[in-house]
């Protein structure tokens, strides 16, 4: 094997090794994230995303007594069906559960965390439950800890994700990139 052959083999080994490490780390961070036990909190914030049962799950946690305020992030404005479900969820407050609805600015997890931090400061909240996708838990935890100084309990939407390997690879790449972005941007605290 000539010099070029060895160089190509070394580069290929490095690429395969890096891909393997990132894949294994991605599996641990995004497929098997730390999920916190439920305890009573001041509020539940349901992060924007798919209409995958997260609105109902966040509201059901409040109905079970885990918090008396539910904050719903609007990511459903592009779809009539999803917008109708969001509107129903926003109107579902009761005598014991207050539902607050908002659109994050910036329209990111960081924007959602900054909005929650402002509300927490106004209401003297010290503990929140954050609801999102399973594979978003690690990054959302990191961002919410940047913006909110209280206790953050992370709860994924109870569902499975039957993604292809290619879809998981794209998701891992997105989560890694967004995690770097979160580390660079930090959080504008209230």
ABEGO torsion letter per residue (X at the ends): XBAAAAAAAAAAAAAAAAAAAAAAAAAAAAABBBBBBBBBBABBBBBBEBBAGAAAAAAAAAAAGABABBBBBBAAAABAAAAAAAAAAAAABBAABBBBBBBBOBBBAAAAAAAAAAAAAAAGBABBBBBBBAAAAAAAAAAAAAABABBBBBBBBBBBBBBBAAAAAAAAAAAAAAAAAAAAAEBBBX
